[in-house]
Structure formats: structure tokens, C-alpha cells
Amino acid sequence: MRLHSVPLPSVEQRQRGLMDWLGQLPGPAWLTLPGREPDRHRVVVTLLHGNEPSGVRALWQLWAEPPQCAVTTHFCLANLDAALFEGGFVHRHRPGQPDMNRCFGRAGAGEAYQLTAAIAERIAELAPEAVVDLHNTSGSGPSFAVTIADTEAHRALSGLFTERMLRTRVRLGALMELTTPTTPIVTIECGGALDPASDEVARAGLTRFMALDSVLTEQPATWQLDCLYDPIRVQLMPAGKIRYRAEPVFGADLTLPPDIERLNFGWLPAHSPLGWLGERGLAALALSDGLGRPPVESLFYQAGNELRLAKDSKLFMITTNPTIALSDCLFYMVVA
């Protein structure tokens, strides 16, 4: 599978709307805007997940009257197949296909691996000074950046979009893991796909990313960047069963309240209840931090059938989508 170089949408195409234009593209698309310094390059990637549209919606708005780019800026619209499936922006990836943002730097057969290899190759050829990968969180919540390094460049890129940055050691095959000393890559989680503010987070950040002469040094900003380190990934064990209800569900390994997303990015004190465990108890959970697998009992305990926090913690990327909860993770967390 290859990337198709296409022009920005015409006036006529814009009149027909974003989804119509996406449906007319020949496949995964690569668009380029020249900059004041044409030999410098930056890259924006979006739609690696088909149900995370804030990046492409922000670009659609910006392309109506493109800002003067400081450097040549390239835009990759990746997983159009998933983005257009069943009405549009419904599926993270096509059923039966792998998660595209778990295929970078990984060996595998199929179109997802071919496309991620093509994206990585194009980025390597350009040697851009910066790459941002725009996403939406699986649940409702505020924006944040995710990086694999804590450098001034990564903090500066993060601060263009959001006031929160997570440095993780977990390696999943994400685009940001291709970061190099000369090409920092950050993931921007703009907030929930249904949150009205998420598109504006993407639009405002992209405007700065495209227009500023320097994006690798920290700018005077309206917020202080809050950096969190080494988040722990919380998953259900294979074949686990999850439900989202206001009371425990018989036969479920874990029941979480349907409004659990309200806890995203808030500090919770030790002993806070999160939900209800099934017959397997804590054995239904698994933790990873990129270095190993901490014991579940180090962060959680069971009181009756309740799942409770063992330490003061901040949770984020909480989802109420059971498919994502089972195939990816329940949430991430850091402890005080």
C-alpha cells in the first residue's frame, strides 16, 4: 500500500464537504504546503485511528484559508479505509484488521504494516525537524501529549497543543516510538472525539505548529506544562469480560460505572472505589509500565467485591468503549 500525493481540496470539493472529499481520495493521502523556508520540513499525521477525527476536521478548517507556513509542512491522512467505513469516524480500525498505531517498527503482513512502513519511510526521507500525530482519546477528557522522551523539543511541541505531557516507557508500535535525536515525534490526544473543545485544540495547535519559525524551543505560553512520567497501563487479562453499569454485573470480571470517564486526569485519594470485581478478583487485571509488570496488589486492593486504589493516583485515557477496553487497555495511571 502506498501514499497518494494529492492537492488541497478545491473550492468545489469544499462545498461538498469533508466526508465527500475523503471518499473521493484514491487512498491514504499525503498533502504538502510550501513554507517560507522550503528546505525545512515538518509533518502532521492524523487518522491513524478511523474514529478520531479532530485532526482532519481541524485541517479541513485551516485549509480553507491556509496560513503562511514557516517551513514546508506535510500532512498524512492515514487510515481512510477505517475512517470511511459504516458512515464515517465509527471504527478505530476495520474489523479483522490490526490497530495501525500498533504496527510501526513491527514486522507483520497486511495493508496496515505496509502503510505504516510507507509512512515511516516517507518521514525518514524528509528528515523533518518535527512530527505531530493527532488523535482523540477513547473516552471524554482533557487534551494531553504523549512522548517517549523528555527533552526541550518534546516539551515545546507538546506545549503548542496542550498543558499536559506524559512520558512513557511502554512500547506498543506507535508512530511516536520512531522519534530520533533529530526528529522528535509527539502524540497529541486532543480530547474525546465527541468533546466540542477537541477540534479547537487541534486547530489552535496546528496553527502554531505551521506558522511559528521555531517549534523546538519552549514558547511563552498561557499555561505551565504539567509533565507526568512512567504511566502504568491497566488491562484485563485475556478473555476477560467487562461491563459498564451502576451496579455489579454477574459474570463480569470487572464492572465500571458508566460515568467513569469523569475521573480522567483528576487526582484520586487512596481507597477510592473504581468499580466491582468478579469471581477472579484482582487476578483479572494485568499491569505494565514498559519496564516490567508491577504486581496488581501494589496499586489496587479488593474490599468485598469493590476494586479500590491502594495509593493516591491520577487516571487517564479511561474509556467506556468495551471493545477498546478489551483490545487495548482499561486506562493508564500514575501514582503520587
Backbone torsions as a table, in degrees:
resi	resn	phi	psi	omega
1	MET	NA	139.0	-176.8
2	ARG	-122.6	165.2	174.4
3	LEU	-88.8	135.4	-179.0
4	HIS	-101.4	120.7	176.1
5	SER	-76.6	121.6	-177.0
6	VAL	-132.3	155.7	176.7
7	PRO	-79.6	167.6	172.9
8	LEU	-62.2	152.3	-179.1
9	PRO	-60.6	141.4	178.7
10	SER	-77.7	172.9	177.8
11	VAL	-60.1	-43.9	-180.0
12	GLU	-63.3	-42.0	178.9
13	GLN	-65.3	-37.9	179.3
14	ARG	-64.5	-35.6	180.0
15	GLN	-64.8	-29.0	180.0
16	ARG	-82.8	-15.0	173.2
17	GLY	102.7	164.0	-175.2
18	LEU	-62.4	-49.5	-175.0
19	MET	-64.5	-37.9	177.2
20	ASP	-62.5	-43.1	179.8
21	TRP	-63.9	-45.3	178.5
22	LEU	-58.7	-39.4	-178.7
23	GLY	-68.7	-21.2	179.6
24	GLN	-89.8	-10.2	-179.9
25	LEU	-68.5	148.3	-177.0
26	PRO	-74.8	-8.1	-178.5
27	GLY	154.4	-163.3	178.4
28	PRO	-49.6	129.7	-165.7
29	ALA	-114.6	149.7	176.4
30	TRP	-130.0	119.6	-179.8
31	LEU	-119.0	151.4	-175.7
32	THR	-136.4	134.4	171.6
33	LEU	-115.2	127.0	178.9
34	PRO	-68.6	155.4	-179.7
35	GLY	-121.5	172.0	177.7
36	ARG	-60.2	-33.5	174.3
37	GLU	-112.8	92.1	-169.7
38	PRO	-67.7	-19.6	-177.3
39	ASP	-89.0	-3.7	171.6
40	ARG	-98.5	148.8	-173.7
41	HIS	-135.0	145.8	168.9
42	ARG	-134.6	155.5	-176.1
43	VAL	-131.3	138.1	172.2
44	VAL	-118.1	127.4	176.6
45	VAL	-117.3	137.4	175.7
46	THR	-148.3	168.4	-178.7
47	LEU	62.5	28.7	165.7
48	LEU	-62.9	-30.3	171.6
49	HIS	-111.3	126.6	-171.9
50	GLY	-70.3	-15.2	-179.1
51	ASN	-105.8	23.5	-178.2
52	GLU	-126.4	83.1	-165.8
53	PRO	-93.2	-2.7	-172.5
54	SER	-59.5	-36.4	-179.9
55	GLY	-62.4	-50.1	-177.4
56	VAL	-72.1	-31.4	176.1
57	ARG	-65.1	-41.0	178.4
58	ALA	-65.5	-41.4	177.7
59	LEU	-63.6	-42.0	178.7
60	TRP	-57.0	-40.8	178.9
61	GLN	-69.3	-43.3	-177.9
62	LEU	-68.6	-35.3	-177.5
63	TRP	-69.4	-14.6	176.5
64	ALA	-61.0	-40.5	173.8
65	GLU	-138.1	81.3	-172.4
66	PRO	-57.3	131.8	175.8
67	PRO	-69.5	159.4	174.4
68	GLN	-71.0	114.0	-178.1
69	CYS	-77.4	137.0	176.8
70	ALA	-65.5	-39.0	179.4
71	VAL	-133.9	167.0	177.5
72	THR	-61.8	124.4	-174.4
73	THR	-119.2	131.3	-176.1
74	HIS	-112.7	146.2	-176.7
75	PHE	-128.8	125.4	179.7
76	CYS	-111.5	121.1	173.2
77	LEU	-104.8	105.5	-161.1
78	ALA	-86.8	-75.5	-167.2
79	ASN	-92.5	65.9	-179.4
80	LEU	-64.8	-30.9	179.7
81	ASP	-58.3	-45.4	178.2
82	ALA	-74.0	-38.6	-176.5
83	ALA	-62.6	-31.8	-176.3
84	LEU	-94.2	-9.2	-172.7
85	PHE	-70.2	135.8	174.6
86	GLU	52.1	49.9	173.1
87	GLY	99.0	-17.6	174.6
88	GLY	104.1	132.5	175.1
89	PHE	58.5	36.6	-178.5
90	VAL	-105.4	-40.0	-170.5
91	HIS	-111.6	134.9	173.9
92	ARG	-60.4	-43.4	173.3
93	HIS	-150.3	160.9	179.7
94	ARG	-62.3	140.3	176.9
95	PRO	-52.8	133.5	-179.5
96	GLY	87.2	-6.9	179.1
97	GLN	-104.1	154.0	179.2
98	PRO	-74.8	160.1	172.8
99	ASP	-66.9	118.7	-173.8
100	MET	-63.2	-32.9	-179.9
101	ASN	-85.6	25.2	169.0
102	ARG	-125.0	12.4	-173.4
103	CYS	-112.5	-8.4	-177.5
104	PHE	-70.0	130.5	179.8
105	GLY	70.6	11.8	-179.6
106	ARG	-114.8	145.7	176.4
107	ALA	-83.5	138.7	178.3
108	GLY	179.9	162.3	-179.9
109	ALA	-101.9	152.2	175.6
110	GLY	113.2	171.3	-172.4
111	GLU	-66.2	-34.7	-178.9
112	ALA	-61.6	-44.8	179.2
113	TYR	-68.4	-37.1	178.2
114	GLN	-64.4	-42.8	-177.7
115	LEU	-70.1	-43.2	179.5
116	THR	-64.1	-35.0	175.7
117	ALA	-65.1	-38.4	179.1
118	ALA	-66.8	-40.2	177.8
119	ILE	-64.0	-46.3	179.8
120	ALA	-61.4	-39.5	179.9
121	GLU	-66.0	-42.2	180.0
122	ARG	-64.6	-41.7	178.3
123	ILE	-63.0	-43.8	179.9
124	ALA	-62.2	-39.4	179.5
125	GLU	-63.9	-39.7	-178.8
126	LEU	-76.0	-27.2	-174.2
127	ALA	48.4	56.6	-176.4
128	PRO	-67.6	156.5	179.4
129	GLU	-78.2	-14.6	178.8
130	ALA	-165.3	149.1	175.7
131	VAL	-134.1	133.5	171.1
132	VAL	-120.0	138.4	-178.6
133	ASP	-117.8	112.1	-170.7
134	LEU	-94.2	130.9	-178.5
135	HIS	-136.6	170.1	163.7
136	ASN	-115.0	150.0	175.4
137	THR	-71.7	156.6	-179.4
138	SER	-71.3	-20.2	176.5
139	GLY	-128.7	-179.7	178.7
140	SER	-75.5	142.4	179.3
141	GLY	165.6	174.3	-177.5
142	PRO	-75.7	166.5	179.6
143	SER	-75.6	156.3	173.0
144	PHE	-164.1	162.2	176.3
145	ALA	-107.3	153.1	175.9
146	VAL	-128.0	133.2	179.4
147	THR	-138.1	166.1	172.4
148	ILE	-104.4	2.1	-179.0
149	ALA	-141.9	150.8	176.6
150	ASP	-113.3	82.2	177.9
151	THR	-119.1	167.6	177.1
152	GLU	-58.7	-39.0	-179.4
153	ALA	-62.9	-44.7	-179.9
154	HIS	-66.7	-39.2	177.6
155	ARG	-66.2	-39.9	-179.5
156	ALA	-64.6	-45.3	178.9
157	LEU	-62.9	-43.0	179.0
158	SER	-60.9	-43.4	-176.5
159	GLY	-67.8	-15.7	174.3
160	LEU	-67.8	-25.9	-172.2
161	PHE	-112.4	-32.9	-166.3
162	THR	-153.8	169.5	179.9
163	GLU	-104.1	9.8	-177.8
164	ARG	-132.5	136.1	176.9
165	MET	-134.3	132.4	176.7
166	LEU	-110.5	127.8	171.8
167	ARG	-102.9	121.3	-174.8
168	THR	-117.5	150.3	171.5
169	ARG	-102.3	-5.4	178.9
170	VAL	-69.9	132.4	179.1
171	ARG	-117.5	122.0	-174.0
172	LEU	-123.5	-6.8	-173.0
173	GLY	96.0	28.5	-179.3
174	ALA	-86.7	155.7	179.7
175	LEU	-56.0	-40.5	-176.3
176	MET	-60.8	-19.7	-179.6
177	GLU	-72.4	-9.1	176.6
178	LEU	-86.8	5.3	179.0
179	THR	-55.1	143.6	177.9
180	THR	-130.0	170.1	177.7
181	PRO	-58.9	-25.7	-179.2
182	THR	-103.3	-10.9	179.1
183	THR	-133.7	86.1	175.5
184	PRO	-71.0	139.2	179.5
185	ILE	-126.6	129.7	177.1
186	VAL	-125.3	144.6	169.8
187	THR	-92.1	131.0	175.4
188	ILE	-111.3	114.7	173.6
189	GLU	-92.5	106.0	-169.8
190	CYS	-77.0	-5.0	-172.0
191	GLY	112.2	179.7	-176.5
192	GLY	-63.6	147.2	-178.6
193	ALA	-62.1	-24.9	-179.9
194	LEU	-98.3	-0.2	179.5
195	ASP	-80.9	124.2	-177.4
196	PRO	-56.9	-30.9	-176.1
197	ALA	-74.9	-17.1	-172.0
198	SER	-64.8	-42.9	179.2
199	ASP	-62.3	-36.8	179.5
200	GLU	-70.2	-36.0	173.9
201	VAL	-56.9	-46.6	179.6
202	ALA	-65.2	-45.0	-176.8
203	ARG	-64.1	-48.6	-178.3
204	ALA	-64.3	-42.8	179.2
205	GLY	-65.0	-42.0	179.0
206	LEU	-64.7	-37.5	177.3
207	THR	-58.3	-44.9	177.8
208	ARG	-67.0	-43.6	-178.0
209	PHE	-60.8	-37.6	-177.7
210	MET	-80.1	-34.9	-168.5
211	ALA	-94.4	-28.9	-174.2
212	LEU	-73.0	141.1	177.3
213	ASP	-66.1	-36.1	179.4
214	SER	-127.0	128.2	176.2
215	VAL	-118.8	6.5	-175.0
216	LEU	-106.2	0.9	173.1
217	THR	-120.1	143.4	-173.7
218	GLU	-65.7	131.5	-176.4
219	GLN	-95.4	151.6	168.1
220	PRO	-58.4	125.4	-172.1
221	ALA	-130.6	168.7	179.0
222	THR	-84.8	-2.1	-179.8
223	TRP	-138.8	157.2	173.8
224	GLN	-94.4	125.1	-177.3
225	LEU	-69.2	124.1	178.0
226	ASP	-95.6	114.1	-176.3
227	CYS	-103.9	129.8	176.6
228	LEU	-120.3	146.0	-170.7
229	TYR	-124.6	144.4	172.1
230	ASP	54.0	57.2	175.4
231	PRO	-63.6	149.9	-178.9
232	ILE	-103.6	131.9	-178.8
233	ARG	-89.7	126.8	-177.6
234	VAL	-110.9	122.6	-177.7
235	GLN	-128.7	162.4	164.8
236	LEU	-85.6	147.3	174.8
237	MET	-63.7	157.8	179.3
238	PRO	-52.4	142.7	-178.7
239	ALA	68.9	14.3	177.1
240	GLY	-69.6	157.2	-179.9
241	LYS	-122.0	129.3	-179.3
242	ILE	-124.7	146.3	174.9
243	ARG	-135.5	154.4	176.2
244	TYR	-119.2	101.2	-178.2
245	ARG	-144.8	165.5	179.6
246	ALA	-83.2	-0.3	177.5
247	GLU	-149.1	158.7	-176.9
248	PRO	-60.5	143.3	-179.3
249	VAL	-108.2	125.7	179.8
250	PHE	-62.1	134.8	178.3
251	GLY	91.2	-12.4	177.8
252	ALA	-85.3	141.8	173.8
253	ASP	-74.8	-27.9	178.3
254	LEU	-150.7	131.0	172.2
255	THR	-116.9	124.8	177.3
256	LEU	-114.2	146.3	179.1
257	PRO	-64.0	148.0	-176.2
258	PRO	-66.2	-16.4	178.2
259	ASP	-103.9	24.5	-177.6
260	ILE	-58.8	-25.0	-179.2
261	GLU	-61.7	-18.6	-180.0
262	ARG	-63.4	-17.7	-178.4
263	LEU	-84.6	-5.8	-177.4
264	ASN	-57.0	121.3	173.7
265	PHE	68.8	14.9	172.1
266	GLY	-100.5	142.7	175.1
267	TRP	-72.6	130.9	179.1
268	LEU	-114.7	134.8	179.5
269	PRO	-74.0	155.7	173.0
270	ALA	-52.3	146.5	179.8
271	HIS	81.5	1.0	177.5
272	SER	-65.2	133.5	175.9
273	PRO	-79.5	139.9	178.4
274	LEU	-109.3	-35.4	-177.2
275	GLY	-179.1	-152.7	-175.0
276	TRP	-129.2	136.6	178.3
277	LEU	-93.1	155.5	176.0
278	GLY	-95.4	-157.7	-174.5
279	GLU	-64.1	-28.3	-179.3
280	ARG	-75.7	-14.4	179.9
281	GLY	61.2	-143.4	-178.6
282	LEU	-65.0	-18.4	179.5
283	ALA	-65.2	-13.1	178.5
284	ALA	-78.0	-12.4	-175.4
285	LEU	-103.5	154.7	175.1
286	ALA	-140.0	141.4	-179.8
287	LEU	-119.7	149.1	171.4
288	SER	-149.1	144.9	-179.6
289	ASP	-127.6	10.8	-178.3
290	GLY	90.1	-16.1	177.5
291	LEU	-109.8	-27.8	-179.1
292	GLY	-177.5	-158.1	-179.8
293	ARG	-123.8	94.5	178.9
294	PRO	-59.2	148.6	177.1
295	PRO	-65.2	138.3	-179.2
296	VAL	-56.7	-36.3	-176.9
297	GLU	-66.5	-13.1	177.9
298	SER	-75.4	-19.0	-176.1
299	LEU	-123.5	-19.4	-176.8
300	PHE	-134.2	159.2	168.1
301	TYR	-145.5	164.0	-178.1
302	GLN	-108.5	126.8	176.1
303	ALA	-120.2	105.0	-168.9
304	GLY	65.7	-120.6	175.2
305	ASN	-107.4	9.1	-178.3
306	GLU	-84.7	142.8	169.6
307	LEU	-92.2	121.7	-176.4
308	ARG	-126.6	153.2	176.7
309	LEU	-77.2	137.9	176.9
310	ALA	-87.7	-20.8	-176.8
311	LYS	-139.1	159.7	171.3
312	ASP	-57.6	129.2	-171.3
313	SER	-145.1	155.9	170.6
314	LYS	-117.8	127.2	-179.7
315	LEU	-107.2	147.9	177.0
316	PHE	-155.2	167.6	-173.8
317	MET	57.0	32.0	173.6
318	ILE	-69.8	135.5	178.7
319	THR	-124.2	150.3	170.4
320	THR	-109.7	15.1	175.1
321	ASN	-91.5	108.8	-174.3
322	PRO	-62.8	-31.5	179.1
323	THR	-63.3	-46.3	179.6
324	ILE	-70.0	-38.4	179.4
325	ALA	-59.5	-37.0	-177.7
326	LEU	-84.4	-36.0	-175.9
327	SER	-86.7	-24.5	-177.6
328	ASP	-116.9	-83.3	177.1
329	CYS	-162.3	164.9	176.9
330	LEU	-75.5	-46.8	178.4
331	PHE	-175.2	173.9	170.5
332	TYR	-112.4	161.4	179.3
333	MET	-153.6	152.2	168.5
334	VAL	-125.2	153.8	-179.8
335	VAL	-110.5	152.4	-178.6
336	ALA	-65.6	NA	NA
